[in-house]
Amino acid sequence: MQSKRPVNLDIGTIALPLAAITSITHRISGIIVFVGMAGLLWLFDLSLSGEAGFTAAVQVLGSAVMKFLLWGVLTALAYHLVAGCKHLLMDLGLGETKEAAPFGAKIVILVSLLSAIGLGFWIW
């Protein structure tokens, strides 16, 4: 019996479609949001601890590194929200075809890029 299955499958050589890449990055953005929420909740708790805590939270968020990290977490949240809406539409039967999947992925990327730019202007 001869098997036609590949012996050494190199995952790095497989060209994933755009819809698969956006699905994978949706999962990654969920992890970033989950981890980033710990820092945001700590800042929120610090800001509610009193006037000195609020001043300390404002000073922490005043640095360029923290603004960049905040932008990263909020951008991941925006991407996760947009990609999640696309997945909900797919659950309703919209955009499930082979032709519609790349179009939906392009829409997710476009809206996420616009959100990232808007968040950057808002933070800085």
Phi and psi in degrees as a GROMACS rama.xvg file:
@    title "Ramachandran Plot"
@    xaxis  label "Phi"
@    yaxis  label "Psi"
@TYPE xy
-102.399  132.556  GLN-2
-98.084  133.411  SER-3
-97.133  13.4948  LYS-4
-77.6268  147.863  ARG-5
-68.7273  145.301  PRO-6
-85.8616  -52.1996  VAL-7
-116.972  97.2767  ASN-8
-88.3125  112.024  LEU-9
-92.5069  106.147  ASP-10
-60.6417  -30.4581  ILE-11
-66.3966  -18.8727  GLY-12
-93.9843  -5.13616  THR-13
-81.3114  127.168  ILE-14
-88.2889  108.081  ALA-15
-80.4456  143.134  LEU-16
-70.6545  160.988  PRO-17
-59.2709  -37.2119  LEU-18
-63.3886  -36.008  ALA-19
-69.4269  -38.7028  ALA-20
-64.8587  -42.6071  ILE-21
-67.3092  -32.024  THR-22
-68.1344  -41.4046  SER-23
-66.4778  -43.2518  ILE-24
-68.6306  -23.9239  THR-25
-63.7114  -40.7907  HIS-26
-67.766  -41.3637  ARG-27
-64.1192  -41.0165  ILE-28
-65.1449  -32.2211  SER-29
-63.9779  -38.6097  GLY-30
-66.5976  -42.6448  ILE-31
-61.9707  -43.2025  ILE-32
-64.177  -42.8175  VAL-33
-60.8698  -45.9168  PHE-34
-70.7348  -40.8678  VAL-35
-65.9689  -29.2204  GLY-36
-62.9658  -28.6539  MET-37
-62.3807  -45.5935  ALA-38
-66.735  -39.5909  GLY-39
-67.4451  -38.1543  LEU-40
-67.4158  -35.9052  LEU-41
-63.3909  -43.9757  TRP-42
-63.751  -39.21  LEU-43
-63.6163  -44.0804  PHE-44
-62.9956  -42.1192  ASP-45
-62.2048  -41.646  LEU-46
-69.2459  -25.9599  SER-47
-90.683  -3.62936  LEU-48
-75.9838  -12.4081  SER-49
147.523  -176.895  GLY-50
-64.3671  -40.6565  GLU-51
-66.2764  -38.4262  ALA-52
-66.7611  -38.3604  GLY-53
-65.178  -42.003  PHE-54
-62.9303  -40.5795  THR-55
-65.0489  -40.2224  ALA-56
-65.2769  -39.4446  ALA-57
-64.8227  -39.86  VAL-58
-66.5929  -39.3594  GLN-59
-62.4328  -44.7228  VAL-60
-75.7368  -6.90623  LEU-61
-79.5185  -18.0323  GLY-62
-77.9221  152.701  SER-63
-66.62  -35.2221  ALA-64
-65.6899  -44.0235  VAL-65
-68.9007  -35.1425  MET-66
-63.7514  -39.5871  LYS-67
-65.543  -42.1405  PHE-68
-65.2091  -40.5313  LEU-69
-62.8581  -42.8184  LEU-70
-61.3491  -40.0647  TRP-71
-63.9024  -44.0092  GLY-72
-67.654  -42.6433  VAL-73
-69.0352  -34.4493  LEU-74
-66.743  -41.8027  THR-75
-62.8706  -38.2346  ALA-76
-65.0768  -42.2974  LEU-77
-64.3181  -44.8457  ALA-78
-61.927  -43.8387  TYR-79
-62.5463  -38.455  HIS-80
-66.1753  -46.8183  LEU-81
-65.8619  -46.2587  VAL-82
-66.2429  -34.6841  ALA-83
-65.0052  -38.8606  GLY-84
-63.9536  -38.548  CYS-85
-62.873  -41.3396  LYS-86
-66.152  -36.5787  HIS-87
-65.6585  -39.7239  LEU-88
-63.9255  -37.1604  LEU-89
-66.7373  -33.9296  MET-90
-64.3872  -27.2175  ASP-91
-84.5418  -1.86877  LEU-92
96.7628  7.23465  GLY-93
-97.7698  130.493  LEU-94
77.3406  26.1531  GLY-95
-90.001  -11.5891  GLU-96
-74.6165  163.648  THR-97
-65.5508  -30.1027  LYS-98
-79.6534  -32.9154  GLU-99
-81.4644  -24.8303  ALA-100
-61.9466  -46.9497  ALA-101
-65.6439  -33.8512  PRO-102
-64.8079  -44.2528  PHE-103
-62.7953  -37.976  GLY-104
-65.3674  -39.4977  ALA-105
-65.7874  -37.934  LYS-106
-63.5523  -43.1548  ILE-107
-60.046  -45.3711  VAL-108
-65.0862  -43.7978  ILE-109
-63.1178  -49.2712  LEU-110
-64.2348  -37.5123  VAL-111
-67.4773  -40.2988  SER-112
-63.1826  -43.2462  LEU-113
-63.2759  -38.7957  LEU-114
-65.4097  -41.3022  SER-115
-63.6583  -41.2266  ALA-116
-65.3335  -45.0994  ILE-117
-61.5026  -41.5803  GLY-118
-65.0762  -36.6816  LEU-119
-62.8747  -42.9175  GLY-120
-64.7934  -37.9323  PHE-121
-68.1534  -39.8518  TRP-122
-77.1432  -42.0015  ILE-123
